[in-house]
Amino acid sequence: MLKMPEARQVHVRQRLKKELDQVNAKLADSGYEPLKLAELIESVRGDKELADGSESPADADVAAKPDAKRSSVAVQEIEAAVKSAYLRMLCRQPDQEELSVAVAFVQESDESVSGFRSVVWALLNTKEFVLTH
């Protein structure tokens, strides 16, 4: 999105904000905690920028060393992230098979962030997501 022209970025941000407000209204009706756009984008994209626009020291170290691998993520953290993604996108918990496939995929990826990003894109492209939203 950062490579888009400024006018397009403003338009997309306004549209995303409007859609997020609609989702939060539905979540509030169901008794769930509302989503925050910055946290949602950061968790899905794996942004390197912090909220104040600065780069975290750990990410700067990895960026400085292109061959460096990020540390492996615990299975419990991957499971929690996958469950959160299912709740946020499909409004349900994943069944055991879905959870195990997603966790295995993230673990087999070169980087956990890119593996999780692929899982999120897979959820976005399901018929269930399209029909729900």
Buried (B, 14 or more C-beta within 10 A) or exposed (E): EEEEEEEEEEEEEEEBEEEBEEBBEEBEEEEBEEBEBEEBEBBBBBBBBEEEEEEEEEBEEBEEEEEEEBEEBEEEEBBEBBBEBBBBBBBEEBEEEBBEBBBEBBEEBEBBBEBBBBBBEBBBEEEEBEEEE
